């Protein structure tokens, strides 16, 4: 939450955009690209064989980089059976206002509770507030502010804390 608020304050909406994860790709030498593509077109060699030939010529290029280059140029077809399933898949609904996430956190600077609603698709902070107590009334007040500013979401995702759900059996749950 703090990281999101900090990036929003420093860069406004630009700070909330997604960044590409992982290492940046390596750039291959233009001569190496020509040699790789030529070996594939002339002899039909695969990435592993091309890697061996290039090592003999003094190039140190991994077969994965060669495979990527061949894929970009349409010289090989990806084999989906060999690909591992992704360990992490981004959970994100397709349209704005499909889902809002909400949570509470303690702000040590103001020594108060921070409540926030964030749109799942756009990462727009639809409403937030600093309160003395994190309770159901303040949660509903933030939700009403967000709805009046951005419209009603299709769903709201919360944790199962006492601020969102009644903890007593047979209690009145019409406002949760």
Secondary structure, DSSP 8 states (H G I E B T S, - for coil): -HHHHHHHHHHGGGGGS----S-------HHHHHHHHHHHHHH---HHHHHHHHHHHT----HHHHHHHHHHTTSS---TTTS---S------SSTTSEEEEEEEEETTTTEEEEEEEETTT--EEEEEEESS--HHHHHHHHHHHHHHH---SEEE--S-TTTS--STT---TT-
